[in-house]
Amino acid sequence: MVYFSAELLKLALRIPVLKQLLAGYEPIKRTAFSREIRQILLGHDSFLLQDQYR
């Protein structure tokens, strides 16, 4: 279900009006996500901890 949600989101982001509305919900790759989780666990800064992701 997550995969299909991400694919629908990627499709919606191709439409300029929806891109502005959904900009904060763009999917990121698993490798990038795991690197950011590692940064958080090690006590470093991460873009996932910014207000736009809460």
C-alpha positions in Angstrom: 0.0 0.0 0.0 2.9 2.4 0.8 4.4 1.8 -2.7 1.2 2.6 -4.4 0.7 5.8 -2.3 4.2 6.9 -3.2 3.6 6.2 -6.9 0.4 8.3 -6.8 2.2 11.1 -5.0 4.9 11.1 -7.7 2.3 11.3 -10.4 0.5 14.1 -8.6 3.8 16.0 -8.2 4.0 16.3 -12.0 1.0 18.7 -12.0 2.2 22.2 -11.1 -0.8 23.2 -8.9 -0.6 20.0 -6.9 3.2 20.2 -6.7 2.9 23.4 -4.7 0.4 21.8 -2.3 2.3 18.6 -1.9 5.9 19.8 -1.9 6.5 18.8 1.7 5.3 15.2 1.1 7.7 14.2 -1.7 9.0 10.7 -1.1 12.6 10.1 -0.4 14.7 7.0 -1.2 15.1 4.4 1.4 18.9 4.9 1.5 18.5 8.6 2.1 15.9 7.9 4.8 18.1 5.4 6.6 21.0 7.8 6.5 18.9 10.5 8.1 17.6 8.0 10.8 21.2 7.1 11.5 22.1 10.8 11.9 19.2 11.2 14.4 20.2 8.2 16.4 23.8 9.5 16.6 22.5 12.8 17.9 23.4 14.8 14.7 21.1 17.3 12.8 18.8 15.9 10.2 16.4 17.6 7.7 13.7 15.2 9.0 13.7 17.1 12.3 12.8 20.4 10.7 9.4 21.9 11.3 8.1 21.1 7.8 8.5 17.3 8.5 6.6 17.3 11.8 
